[in-house]
Amino acid sequence: MSVTPAGPMAGPGEAADCPPDDVVGAWRDMVACHARVCAALEHELGEEHGLGVSDFEVLDRLAESPTRQWRAQDLAESVHLSQSALSRLVDRLAKNGLVERCACDMDRRGIFVLLTEAGSRRHAQAAATHRAVLARLLPAR
């Protein structure tokens, strides 16, 4: 009978509670799928619409909102970006007329990001490309 090290005393390459190989395989498959889909989205959204994946994700969240705006802090969390990364992204989108920044009436420190008409049009065009890439590369539910 073999004894496997467990707990904090496990040696290099010896996990205390190592997940079964099927879990690791599923993780690797998911990561590979994510990488393929992101690369295809970056390529096609960039070539056809001049947008990156994060650009599109911001426009998508704004387009889905009934008010066409999000508080910047909440938007950063929603699209999995740091506040500074979102700020730089919003700067680029604003420079291209796709979004605007506006101050929050209730909290002077708060900033809202608002989708412009041009941003709404660009999003509508890019959404078809986005959905086509997802349909092509992701397994059906």
N, CA, C and O atoms as a GROMACS GRO file, in nm:
protein
  564
    1MET      N    1   0.085  -0.117   0.000
    1MET     CA    2   0.000   0.000   0.000
    1MET      C    3   0.089   0.123   0.000
    1MET      O    4   0.184   0.131   0.078
    2SER      N    5   0.060   0.218  -0.085
    2SER     CA    6   0.140   0.339  -0.100
    2SER      C    7   0.076   0.453  -0.022
    2SER      O    8  -0.047   0.465  -0.020
    3VAL      N    9   0.156   0.535   0.040
    3VAL     CA   10   0.108   0.651   0.114
    3VAL      C   11   0.146   0.775   0.035
    3VAL      O   12   0.263   0.793  -0.001
    4THR      N   13   0.048   0.861   0.008
    4THR     CA   14   0.070   0.984  -0.065
    4THR      C   15   0.079   1.099   0.034
    4THR      O   16  -0.006   1.109   0.123
    5PRO      N   17   0.179   1.186   0.021
    5PRO     CA   18   0.186   1.300   0.112
    5PRO      C   19   0.061   1.385   0.101
    5PRO      O   20   0.006   1.401  -0.008
    6ALA      N   21   0.016   1.438   0.210
    6ALA     CA   22  -0.103   1.523   0.210
    6ALA      C   23  -0.077   1.646   0.294
    6ALA      O   24   0.017   1.651   0.374
    7GLY      N   25  -0.162   1.745   0.275
    7GLY     CA   26  -0.154   1.865   0.355
    7GLY      C   27  -0.034   1.951   0.317
    7GLY      O   28   0.022   1.936   0.209
    8PRO      N   29   0.004   2.041   0.407
    8PRO     CA   30   0.109   2.137   0.376
    8PRO      C   31   0.247   2.074   0.358
    8PRO      O   32   0.338   2.141   0.310
    9MET      N   33   0.263   1.948   0.393
    9MET     CA   34   0.394   1.885   0.382
    9MET      C   35   0.415   1.814   0.248
    9MET      O   36   0.518   1.751   0.227
   10ALA      N   37   0.318   1.825   0.156
   10ALA     CA   38   0.332   1.761   0.025
   10ALA      C   39   0.452   1.823  -0.046
   10ALA      O   40   0.476   1.943  -0.038
   11GLY      N   41   0.526   1.739  -0.116
   11GLY     CA   42   0.645   1.784  -0.187
   11GLY      C   43   0.612   1.846  -0.322
   11GLY      O   44   0.495   1.849  -0.362
   12PRO      N   45   0.714   1.896  -0.394
   12PRO     CA   46   0.692   1.956  -0.525
   12PRO      C   47   0.625   1.857  -0.619
   12PRO      O   48   0.665   1.741  -0.629
   13GLY      N   49   0.521   1.904  -0.688
   13GLY     CA   50   0.450   1.820  -0.783
   13GLY      C   51   0.354   1.723  -0.717
   13GLY      O   52   0.292   1.642  -0.786
   14GLU      N   53   0.339   1.729  -0.586
   14GLU     CA   54   0.248   1.640  -0.514
   14GLU      C   55   0.142   1.725  -0.446
   14GLU      O   56   0.167   1.785  -0.342
   15ALA      N   57   0.024   1.729  -0.504
   15ALA     CA   58  -0.085   1.808  -0.448
   15ALA      C   59  -0.153   1.733  -0.336
   15ALA      O   60  -0.170   1.611  -0.342
   16ALA      N   61  -0.192   1.805  -0.233
   16ALA     CA   62  -0.256   1.744  -0.118
   16ALA      C   63  -0.390   1.681  -0.157
   16ALA      O   64  -0.414   1.563  -0.130
   17ASP      N   65  -0.475   1.758  -0.220
   17ASP     CA   66  -0.605   1.708  -0.264
   17ASP      C   67  -0.615   1.731  -0.414
   17ASP      O   68  -0.692   1.816  -0.459
   18CYS      N   69  -0.539   1.659  -0.489
   18CYS     CA   70  -0.530   1.676  -0.634
   18CYS      C   71  -0.664   1.640  -0.698
   18CYS      O   72  -0.718   1.532  -0.673
   19PRO      N   73  -0.718   1.732  -0.782
   19PRO     CA   74  -0.844   1.700  -0.848
   19PRO      C   75  -0.825   1.585  -0.947
   19PRO      O   76  -0.716   1.565  -1.000
   20PRO      N   77  -0.930   1.512  -0.970
   20PRO     CA   78  -0.920   1.403  -1.068
   20PRO      C   79  -0.883   1.456  -1.206
   20PRO      O   80  -0.910   1.572  -1.238
   21ASP      N   81  -0.822   1.372  -1.286
   21ASP     CA   82  -0.778   1.412  -1.419
   21ASP      C   83  -0.891   1.466  -1.506
   21ASP      O   84  -0.868   1.554  -1.589
   22ASP      N   85  -1.015   1.416  -1.488
   22ASP     CA   86  -1.125   1.465  -1.570
   22ASP      C   87  -1.156   1.612  -1.540
   22ASP      O   88  -1.199   1.685  -1.629
   23VAL      N   89  -1.136   1.655  -1.416
   23VAL     CA   90  -1.158   1.794  -1.380
   23VAL      C   91  -1.048   1.882  -1.444
   23VAL      O   92  -1.077   1.989  -1.497
   24VAL      N   93  -0.925   1.836  -1.437
   24VAL     CA   94  -0.815   1.910  -1.497
   24VAL      C   95  -0.833   1.916  -1.649
   24VAL      O   96  -0.812   2.020  -1.710
   25GLY      N   97  -0.873   1.807  -1.708
   25GLY     CA   98  -0.898   1.804  -1.852
   25GLY      C   99  -1.009   1.899  -1.891
   25GLY      O  100  -0.998   1.970  -1.992
   26ALA      N  101  -1.117   1.903  -1.812
   26ALA     CA  102  -1.228   1.995  -1.839
   26ALA      C  103  -1.179   2.140  -1.829
   26ALA      O  104  -1.216   2.223  -1.912
   27TRP      N  105  -1.096   2.169  -1.727
   27TRP     CA  106  -1.041   2.304  -1.711
   27TRP      C  107  -0.959   2.343  -1.834
   27TRP      O  108  -0.974   2.452  -1.888
   28ARG      N  109  -0.872   2.253  -1.878
   28ARG     CA  110  -0.787   2.283  -1.993
   28ARG      C  111  -0.869   2.300  -2.120
   28ARG      O  112  -0.838   2.386  -2.203
   29ASP      N  113  -0.973   2.220  -2.136
   29ASP     CA  114  -1.061   2.235  -2.253
   29ASP      C  115  -1.129   2.371  -2.251
   29ASP      O  116  -1.140   2.438  -2.354
   30MET      N  117  -1.176   2.412  -2.132
   30MET     CA  118  -1.244   2.540  -2.120
   30MET      C  119  -1.149   2.656  -2.150
   30MET      O  120  -1.187   2.750  -2.221
   31VAL      N  121  -1.028   2.650  -2.098
   31VAL     CA  122  -0.929   2.755  -2.123
   31VAL      C  123  -0.895   2.763  -2.272
   31VAL      O  124  -0.884   2.872  -2.329
   32ALA      N  125  -0.879   2.646  -2.336
   32ALA     CA  126  -0.847   2.644  -2.479
   32ALA      C  127  -0.963   2.701  -2.561
   32ALA      O  128  -0.941   2.775  -2.656
   33CYS      N  129  -1.085   2.666  -2.524
   33CYS     CA  130  -1.203   2.720  -2.594
   33CYS      C  131  -1.210   2.871  -2.578
   33CYS      O  132  -1.235   2.943  -2.674
   34HIS      N  133  -1.188   2.919  -2.456
   34HIS     CA  134  -1.190   3.063  -2.430
   34HIS      C  135  -1.085   3.134  -2.516
   34HIS      O  136  -1.114   3.239  -2.574
   35ALA      N  137  -0.967   3.079  -2.524
   35ALA     CA  138  -0.859   3.141  -2.602
   35ALA      C  139  -0.896   3.145  -2.751
   35ALA      O  140  -0.875   3.246  -2.817
   36ARG      N  141  -0.952   3.035  -2.803
   36ARG     CA  142  -0.993   3.032  -2.945
   36ARG      C  143  -1.100   3.135  -2.974
   36ARG      O  144  -1.092   3.208  -3.073
   37VAL      N  145  -1.201   3.141  -2.888
   37VAL     CA  146  -1.312   3.234  -2.911
   37VAL      C  147  -1.264   3.378  -2.899
   37VAL      O  148  -1.301   3.462  -2.982
   38CYS      N  149  -1.183   3.408  -2.798
   38CYS     CA  150  -1.132   3.545  -2.782
   38CYS      C  151  -1.046   3.586  -2.901
   38CYS      O  152  -1.057   3.699  -2.949
   39ALA      N  153  -0.961   3.497  -2.949
   39ALA     CA  154  -0.878   3.530  -3.064
   39ALA      C  155  -0.963   3.557  -3.188
   39ALA      O  156  -0.936   3.651  -3.262
   40ALA      N  157  -1.065   3.475  -3.210
   40ALA     CA  158  -1.153   3.495  -3.326
   40ALA      C  159  -1.232   3.625  -3.312
   40ALA      O  160  -1.247   3.699  -3.410
   41LEU      N  161  -1.281   3.653  -3.192
   41LEU     CA  162  -1.354   3.778  -3.170
   41LEU      C  163  -1.264   3.899  -3.191
   41LEU      O  164  -1.304   3.995  -3.258
   42GLU      N  165  -1.143   3.896  -3.134
   42GLU     CA  166  -1.049   4.007  -3.153
   42GLU      C  167  -1.025   4.031  -3.301
   42GLU      O  168  -1.027   4.146  -3.347
   43HIS      N  169  -1.002   3.924  -3.376
   43HIS     CA  170  -0.973   3.937  -3.518
   43HIS      C  171  -1.094   3.993  -3.594
   43HIS      O  172  -1.081   4.092  -3.666
   44GLU      N  173  -1.209   3.930  -3.579
   44GLU     CA  174  -1.324   3.969  -3.660
   44GLU      C  175  -1.385   4.102  -3.617
   44GLU      O  176  -1.422   4.183  -3.702
   45LEU      N  177  -1.396   4.126  -3.487
   45LEU     CA  178  -1.447   4.256  -3.442
   45LEU      C  179  -1.351   4.368  -3.483
   45LEU      O  180  -1.394   4.477  -3.520
   46GLY      N  181  -1.221   4.340  -3.475
   46GLY     CA  182  -1.121   4.440  -3.514
   46GLY      C  183  -1.124   4.470  -3.662
   46GLY      O  184  -1.128   4.586  -3.703
   47GLU      N  185  -1.123   4.365  -3.743
   47GLU     CA  186  -1.122   4.382  -3.889
   47GLU      C  187  -1.249   4.448  -3.941
   47GLU      O  188  -1.244   4.537  -4.025
   48GLU      N  189  -1.363   4.403  -3.890
   48GLU     CA  190  -1.491   4.448  -3.946
   48GLU      C  191  -1.547   4.575  -3.881
   48GLU      O  192  -1.623   4.649  -3.944
   49HIS      N  193  -1.510   4.599  -3.754
   49HIS     CA  194  -1.576   4.709  -3.682
   49HIS      C  195  -1.480   4.800  -3.606
   49HIS      O  196  -1.524   4.896  -3.543
   50GLY      N  197  -1.351   4.771  -3.609
   50GLY     CA  198  -1.254   4.854  -3.537
   50GLY      C  199  -1.270   4.846  -3.387
   50GLY      O  200  -1.240   4.943  -3.316
   51LEU      N  201  -1.316   4.732  -3.335
   51LEU     CA  202  -1.337   4.714  -3.192
   51LEU      C  203  -1.259   4.594  -3.141
   51LEU      O  204  -1.242   4.496  -3.213
   52GLY      N  205  -1.213   4.602  -3.018
   52GLY     CA  206  -1.158   4.487  -2.950
   52GLY      C  207  -1.268   4.420  -2.870
   52GLY      O  208  -1.380   4.471  -2.861
   53VAL      N  209  -1.237   4.305  -2.812
   53VAL     CA  210  -1.337   4.232  -2.734
   53VAL      C  211  -1.385   4.316  -2.616
   53VAL      O  212  -1.505   4.323  -2.591
   54SER      N  213  -1.294   4.378  -2.544
   54SER     CA  214  -1.334   4.459  -2.428
   54SER      C  215  -1.416   4.580  -2.471
   54SER      O  216  -1.510   4.619  -2.403
   55ASP      N  217  -1.379   4.641  -2.585
   55ASP     CA  218  -1.459   4.752  -2.638
   55ASP      C  219  -1.603   4.706  -2.660
   55ASP      O  220  -1.698   4.772  -2.618
   56PHE      N  221  -1.615   4.592  -2.729
   56PHE     CA  222  -1.748   4.542  -2.759
   56PHE      C  223  -1.823   4.510  -2.630
   56PHE      O  224  -1.942   4.542  -2.619
   57GLU      N  225  -1.757   4.448  -2.532
   57GLU     CA  226  -1.825   4.412  -2.408
   57GLU      C  227  -1.880   4.536  -2.337
   57GLU      O  228  -1.990   4.533  -2.282
   58VAL      N  229  -1.804   4.646  -2.339
   58VAL     CA  230  -1.853   4.770  -2.278
   58VAL      C  231  -1.975   4.821  -2.356
   58VAL      O  232  -2.077   4.854  -2.295
   59LEU      N  233  -1.965   4.826  -2.488
   59LEU     CA  234  -2.079   4.872  -2.568
   59LEU      C  235  -2.200   4.781  -2.548
   59LEU      O  236  -2.313   4.828  -2.543
   60ASP      N  237  -2.176   4.652  -2.536
   60ASP     CA  238  -2.285   4.555  -2.518
   60ASP      C  239  -2.357   4.578  -2.387
   60ASP      O  240  -2.480   4.576  -2.383
   61ARG      N  241  -2.282   4.600  -2.278
   61ARG     CA  242  -2.346   4.625  -2.148
   61ARG      C  243  -2.428   4.754  -2.154
   61ARG      O  244  -2.541   4.760  -2.104
   62LEU      N  245  -2.370   4.856  -2.215
   62LEU     CA  246  -2.442   4.984  -2.225
   62LEU      C  247  -2.568   4.970  -2.310
   62LEU      O  248  -2.672   5.025  -2.275
   63ALA      N  249  -2.559   4.896  -2.420
   63ALA     CA  250  -2.674   4.878  -2.509
   63ALA      C  251  -2.786   4.799  -2.441
   63ALA      O  252  -2.904   4.821  -2.470
   64GLU      N  253  -2.750   4.708  -2.352
   64GLU     CA  254  -2.849   4.627  -2.282
   64GLU      C  255  -2.920   4.704  -2.170
   64GLU      O  256  -3.028   4.665  -2.126
   65SER      N  257  -2.860   4.813  -2.126
   65SER     CA  258  -2.917   4.891  -2.017
   65SER      C  259  -3.033   4.977  -2.067
   65SER      O  260  -3.022   5.042  -2.171
   66PRO      N  261  -3.145   4.977  -1.995
   66PRO     CA  262  -3.260   5.060  -2.036
   66PRO      C  263  -3.225   5.209  -2.047
   66PRO      O  264  -3.284   5.282  -2.126
   67THR      N  265  -3.128   5.254  -1.965
   67THR     CA  266  -3.090   5.395  -1.968
   67THR      C  267  -2.968   5.421  -2.057
   67THR      O  268  -2.926   5.536  -2.073
   68ARG      N  269  -2.911   5.313  -2.115
   68ARG     CA  270  -2.792   5.320  -2.201
   68ARG      C  271  -2.671   5.378  -2.127
   68ARG      O  272  -2.582   5.438  -2.188
   69GLN      N  273  -2.669   5.358  -1.996
   69GLN     CA  274  -2.556   5.405  -1.916
   69GLN      C  275  -2.530   5.312  -1.800
   69GLN      O  276  -2.620   5.241  -1.754
   70TRP      N  277  -2.406   5.315  -1.752
   70TRP     CA  278  -2.364   5.239  -1.634
   70TRP      C  279  -2.271   5.327  -1.553
   70TRP      O  280  -2.199   5.411  -1.608
   71ARG      N  281  -2.275   5.309  -1.425
   71ARG     CA  282  -2.175   5.372  -1.338
   71ARG      C  283  -2.041   5.306  -1.371
   71ARG      O  284  -2.034   5.184  -1.381
   72ALA      N  285  -1.935   5.385  -1.387
   72ALA     CA  286  -1.805   5.334  -1.432
   72ALA      C  287  -1.754   5.222  -1.343
   72ALA      O  288  -1.703   5.122  -1.393
   73GLN      N  289  -1.766   5.236  -1.214
   73GLN     CA  290  -1.718   5.134  -1.120
   73GLN      C  291  -1.789   5.000  -1.143
   73GLN      O  292  -1.725   4.895  -1.144
   74ASP      N  293  -1.920   5.004  -1.162
   74ASP     CA  294  -1.997   4.882  -1.185
   74ASP      C  295  -1.966   4.822  -1.322
   74ASP      O  296  -1.961   4.700  -1.338
   75LEU      N  297  -1.945   4.908  -1.419
   75LEU     CA  298  -1.911   4.862  -1.554
   75LEU      C  299  -1.777   4.790  -1.554
   75LEU      O  300  -1.762   4.685  -1.618
   76ALA      N  301  -1.679   4.845  -1.483
   76ALA     CA  302  -1.547   4.781  -1.473
   76ALA      C  303  -1.560   4.639  -1.416
   76ALA      O  304  -1.500   4.545  -1.468
   77GLU      N  305  -1.638   4.625  -1.312
   77GLU     CA  306  -1.659   4.492  -1.252
   77GLU      C  307  -1.729   4.398  -1.349
   77GLU      O  308  -1.694   4.281  -1.359
   78SER      N  309  -1.828   4.450  -1.420
   78SER     CA  310  -1.907   4.367  -1.511
   78SER      C  311  -1.826   4.311  -1.627
   78SER      O  312  -1.848   4.199  -1.670
   79VAL      N  313  -1.730   4.391  -1.676
   79VAL     CA  314  -1.650   4.346  -1.791
   79VAL      C  315  -1.512   4.296  -1.747
   79VAL      O  316  -1.425   4.271  -1.830
   80HIS      N  317  -1.493   4.280  -1.617
   80HIS     CA  318  -1.371   4.220  -1.560
   80HIS      C  319  -1.245   4.299  -1.595
   80HIS      O  320  -1.144   4.242  -1.636
   81LEU      N  321  -1.254   4.431  -1.578
   81LEU     CA  322  -1.138   4.519  -1.599
   81LEU      C  323  -1.112   4.597  -1.472
   81LEU      O  324  -1.203   4.620  -1.392
   82SER      N  325  -0.987   4.638  -1.454
   82SER     CA  326  -0.957   4.728  -1.343
   82SER      C  327  -1.016   4.865  -1.376
   82SER      O  328  -1.049   4.892  -1.492
   83GLN      N  329  -1.029   4.949  -1.276
   83GLN     CA  330  -1.083   5.083  -1.300
   83GLN      C  331  -0.995   5.161  -1.396
   83GLN      O  332  -1.045   5.233  -1.483
   84SER      N  333  -0.863   5.147  -1.382
   84SER     CA  334  -0.773   5.222  -1.471
   84SER      C  335  -0.780   5.168  -1.614
   84SER      O  336  -0.775   5.246  -1.709
   85ALA      N  337  -0.792   5.037  -1.631
   85ALA     CA  338  -0.805   4.981  -1.766
   85ALA      C  339  -0.936   5.026  -1.830
   85ALA      O  340  -0.939   5.059  -1.949
   86LEU      N  341  -1.044   5.027  -1.752
   86LEU     CA  342  -1.172   5.074  -1.806
   86LEU      C  343  -1.161   5.221  -1.843
   86LEU      O  344  -1.213   5.262  -1.947
   87SER      N  345  -1.095   5.300  -1.761
   87SER     CA  346  -1.081   5.442  -1.789
   87SER      C  347  -1.010   5.465  -1.923
   87SER      O  348  -1.052   5.550  -2.002
   88ARG      N  349  -0.903   5.391  -1.947
   88ARG     CA  350  -0.831   5.403  -2.075
   88ARG      C  351  -0.919   5.358  -2.192
   88ARG      O  352  -0.919   5.420  -2.298
   89LEU      N  353  -0.994   5.251  -2.172
   89LEU     CA  354  -1.083   5.202  -2.276
   89LEU      C  355  -1.192   5.304  -2.306
   89LEU      O  356  -1.221   5.332  -2.423
   90VAL      N  357  -1.252   5.361  -2.202
   90VAL     CA  358  -1.356   5.462  -2.219
   90VAL      C  359  -1.298   5.586  -2.288
   90VAL      O  360  -1.366   5.647  -2.370
   91ASP      N  361  -1.175   5.623  -2.256
   91ASP     CA  362  -1.110   5.735  -2.326
   91ASP      C  363  -1.107   5.710  -2.476
   91ASP      O  364  -1.140   5.799  -2.555
   92ARG      N  365  -1.068   5.588  -2.517
   92ARG     CA  366  -1.062   5.554  -2.661
   92ARG      C  367  -1.201   5.557  -2.724
   92ARG      O  368  -1.220   5.612  -2.832
   93LEU      N  369  -1.297   5.497  -2.655
   93LEU     CA  370  -1.433   5.494  -2.708
   93LEU      C  371  -1.491   5.635  -2.718
   93LEU      O  372  -1.561   5.668  -2.814
   94ALA      N  373  -1.463   5.719  -2.619
   94ALA     CA  374  -1.512   5.857  -2.620
   94ALA      C  375  -1.446   5.937  -2.732
   94ALA      O  376  -1.512   6.017  -2.799
   95LYS      N  377  -1.318   5.914  -2.754
   95LYS     CA  378  -1.246   5.982  -2.861
   95LYS      C  379  -1.309   5.951  -2.997
   95LYS      O  380  -1.310   6.035  -3.088
   96ASN      N  381  -1.362   5.829  -3.010
   96ASN     CA  382  -1.428   5.788  -3.134
   96ASN      C  383  -1.578   5.818  -3.135
   96ASN      O  384  -1.649   5.779  -3.228
   97GLY      N  385  -1.625   5.887  -3.032
   97GLY     CA  386  -1.765   5.929  -3.028
   97GLY      C  387  -1.864   5.819  -2.995
   97GLY      O  388  -1.984   5.834  -3.019
   98LEU      N  389  -1.818   5.708  -2.940
   98LEU     CA  390  -1.906   5.595  -2.913
   98LEU      C  391  -1.968   5.599  -2.774
   98LEU      O  392  -2.075   5.541  -2.752
   99VAL      N  393  -1.902   5.665  -2.680
   99VAL     CA  394  -1.954   5.682  -2.544
   99VAL      C  395  -1.923   5.823  -2.497
   99VAL      O  396  -1.841   5.894  -2.556
  100GLU      N  397  -1.991   5.862  -2.390
  100GLU     CA  398  -1.962   5.988  -2.322
  100GLU      C  399  -1.951   5.960  -2.173
  100GLU      O  400  -2.013   5.866  -2.121
  101ARG      N  401  -1.872   6.041  -2.106
  101ARG     CA  402  -1.867   6.036  -1.960
  101ARG      C  403  -1.959   6.145  -1.908
  101ARG      O  404  -1.966   6.254  -1.964
  102CYS      N  405  -2.030   6.116  -1.800
  102CYS     CA  406  -2.109   6.220  -1.734
  102CYS      C  407  -2.102   6.201  -1.584
  102CYS      O  408  -2.090   6.090  -1.534
  103ALA      N  409  -2.109   6.312  -1.514
  103ALA     CA  410  -2.101   6.309  -1.368
  103ALA      C  411  -2.232   6.259  -1.310
  103ALA      O  412  -2.340   6.281  -1.367
  104CYS      N  413  -2.222   6.192  -1.199
  104CYS     CA  414  -2.339   6.141  -1.127
  104CYS      C  415  -2.398   6.257  -1.047
  104CYS      O  416  -2.327   6.324  -0.973
  105ASP      N  417  -2.528   6.279  -1.061
  105ASP     CA  418  -2.594   6.388  -0.989
  105ASP      C  419  -2.592   6.367  -0.838
  105ASP      O  420  -2.580   6.463  -0.762
  106MET      N  421  -2.603   6.241  -0.794
  106MET     CA  422  -2.613   6.212  -0.651
  106MET      C  423  -2.476   6.197  -0.584
  106MET      O  424  -2.466   6.216  -0.462
  107ASP      N  425  -2.374   6.165  -0.660
  107ASP     CA  426  -2.241   6.143  -0.602
  107ASP      C  427  -2.139   6.209  -0.694
  107ASP      O  428  -2.109   6.157  -0.801
  108ARG      N  429  -2.087   6.323  -0.654
  108ARG     CA  430  -1.997   6.399  -0.741
  108ARG      C  431  -1.872   6.322  -0.780
  108ARG      O  432  -1.808   6.353  -0.880
  109ARG      N  433  -1.835   6.220  -0.700
  109ARG     CA  434  -1.718   6.139  -0.734
  109ARG      C  435  -1.752   6.033  -0.838
  109ARG      O  436  -1.664   5.982  -0.907
  110GLY      N  437  -1.881   6.001  -0.850
  110GLY     CA  438  -1.924   5.896  -0.942
  110GLY      C  439  -1.927   5.943  -1.086
  110GLY      O  440  -1.964   6.057  -1.114
  111ILE      N  441  -1.888   5.855  -1.176
  111ILE     CA  442  -1.890   5.885  -1.319
  111ILE      C  443  -1.977   5.780  -1.387
  111ILE      O  444  -1.968   5.661  -1.357
  112PHE      N  445  -2.061   5.826  -1.479
  112PHE     CA  446  -2.139   5.736  -1.560
  112PHE      C  447  -2.080   5.733  -1.700
  112PHE      O  448  -2.027   5.833  -1.748
  113VAL      N  449  -2.091   5.618  -1.765
  113VAL     CA  450  -2.052   5.603  -1.905
  113VAL      C  451  -2.182   5.584  -1.982
  113VAL      O  452  -2.261   5.495  -1.952
  114LEU      N  453  -2.202   5.669  -2.081
  114LEU     CA  454  -2.326   5.674  -2.157
  114LEU      C  455  -2.299   5.636  -2.302
  114LEU      O  456  -2.204   5.685  -2.363
  115LEU      N  457  -2.382   5.549  -2.358
  115LEU     CA  458  -2.372   5.510  -2.498
  115LEU      C  459  -2.430   5.619  -2.586
  115LEU      O  460  -2.543   5.663  -2.565
  116THR      N  461  -2.354   5.662  -2.685
  116THR     CA  462  -2.403   5.764  -2.780
  116THR      C  463  -2.480   5.696  -2.893
  116THR      O  464  -2.482   5.573  -2.903
  117GLU      N  465  -2.542   5.777  -2.977
  117GLU     CA  466  -2.611   5.722  -3.095
  117GLU      C  467  -2.512   5.651  -3.186
  117GLU      O  468  -2.541   5.544  -3.239
  118ALA      N  469  -2.394   5.711  -3.205
  118ALA     CA  470  -2.291   5.646  -3.287
  118ALA      C  471  -2.248   5.514  -3.225
  118ALA      O  472  -2.225   5.416  -3.296
  119GLY      N  473  -2.236   5.511  -3.094
  119GLY     CA  474  -2.200   5.388  -3.024
  119GLY      C  475  -2.308   5.283  -3.038
  119GLY      O  476  -2.278   5.164  -3.052
  120SER      N  477  -2.432   5.325  -3.035
  120SER     CA  478  -2.544   5.233  -3.051
  120SER      C  479  -2.543   5.172  -3.192
  120SER      O  480  -2.568   5.052  -3.208
  121ARG      N  481  -2.516   5.254  -3.292
  121ARG     CA  482  -2.508   5.203  -3.430
  121ARG      C  483  -2.391   5.106  -3.446
  121ARG      O  484  -2.407   4.999  -3.506
  122ARG      N  485  -2.274   5.143  -3.392
  122ARG     CA  486  -2.156   5.055  -3.403
  122ARG      C  487  -2.182   4.923  -3.331
  122ARG      O  488  -2.148   4.817  -3.382
  123HIS      N  489  -2.244   4.932  -3.213
  123HIS     CA  490  -2.275   4.810  -3.140
  123HIS      C  491  -2.369   4.721  -3.220
  123HIS      O  492  -2.346   4.600  -3.230
  124ALA      N  493  -2.474   4.778  -3.278
  124ALA     CA  494  -2.570   4.698  -3.355
  124ALA      C  495  -2.502   4.627  -3.471
  124ALA      O  496  -2.533   4.511  -3.500
  125GLN      N  497  -2.410   4.695  -3.538
  125GLN     CA  498  -2.337   4.632  -3.648
  125GLN      C  499  -2.246   4.521  -3.596
  125GLN      O  500  -2.241   4.412  -3.653
  126ALA      N  501  -2.174   4.548  -3.490
  126ALA     CA  502  -2.078   4.452  -3.436
  126ALA      C  503  -2.146   4.334  -3.367
  126ALA      O  504  -2.089   4.225  -3.361
  127ALA      N  505  -2.266   4.354  -3.314
  127ALA     CA  506  -2.335   4.246  -3.243
  127ALA      C  507  -2.359   4.126  -3.333
  127ALA      O  508  -2.348   4.012  -3.289
  128ALA      N  509  -2.390   4.151  -3.459
  128ALA     CA  510  -2.413   4.040  -3.552
  128ALA      C  511  -2.284   3.959  -3.570
  128ALA      O  512  -2.288   3.836  -3.573
  129THR      N  513  -2.171   4.027  -3.582
  129THR     CA  514  -2.042   3.958  -3.594
  129THR      C  515  -2.011   3.881  -3.466
  129THR      O  516  -1.971   3.765  -3.472
  130HIS      N  517  -2.029   3.946  -3.353
  130HIS     CA  518  -2.004   3.884  -3.223
  130HIS      C  519  -2.085   3.755  -3.208
  130HIS      O  520  -2.030   3.650  -3.174
  131ARG      N  521  -2.215   3.764  -3.234
  131ARG     CA  522  -2.302   3.647  -3.218
  131ARG      C  523  -2.267   3.537  -3.318
  131ARG      O  524  -2.276   3.419  -3.285
  132ALA      N  525  -2.227   3.574  -3.440
  132ALA     CA  526  -2.190   3.475  -3.541
  132ALA      C  527  -2.064   3.398  -3.498
  132ALA      O  528  -2.058   3.276  -3.514
  133VAL      N  529  -1.966   3.468  -3.445
  133VAL     CA  530  -1.845   3.402  -3.397
  133VAL      C  531  -1.880   3.307  -3.282
  133VAL      O  532  -1.833   3.193  -3.280
  134LEU      N  533  -1.960   3.352  -3.189
  134LEU     CA  534  -1.998   3.266  -3.077
  134LEU      C  535  -2.073   3.142  -3.126
  134LEU      O  536  -2.047   3.031  -3.080
  135ALA      N  537  -2.167   3.162  -3.218
  135ALA     CA  538  -2.245   3.049  -3.271
  135ALA      C  539  -2.155   2.949  -3.344
  135ALA      O  540  -2.176   2.828  -3.336
  136ARG      N  541  -2.056   3.000  -3.413
  136ARG     CA  542  -1.965   2.915  -3.490
  136ARG      C  543  -1.870   2.835  -3.399
  136ARG      O  544  -1.840   2.719  -3.427
  137LEU      N  545  -1.822   2.896  -3.291
  137LEU     CA  546  -1.716   2.836  -3.212
  137LEU      C  547  -1.758   2.771  -3.080
  137LEU      O  548  -1.683   2.690  -3.025
  138LEU      N  549  -1.875   2.806  -3.030
  138LEU     CA  550  -1.918   2.748  -2.903
  138LEU      C  551  -2.017   2.634  -2.926
  138LEU      O  552  -2.098   2.638  -3.019
  139PRO      N  553  -2.010   2.533  -2.841
  139PRO     CA  554  -2.104   2.423  -2.856
  139PRO      C  555  -2.246   2.472  -2.823
  139PRO      O  556  -2.265   2.558  -2.737
  140ALA      N  557  -2.343   2.417  -2.893
  140ALA     CA  558  -2.483   2.453  -2.867
  140ALA      C  559  -2.525   2.398  -2.732
  140ALA      O  560  -2.476   2.294  -2.689
  141ARG      N  561  -2.614   2.468  -2.668
  141ARG     CA  562  -2.664   2.424  -2.537
  141ARG      C  563  -2.772   2.322  -2.553
  141ARG      O  564  -2.827   2.273  -2.455
   0.00000   0.00000   0.00000
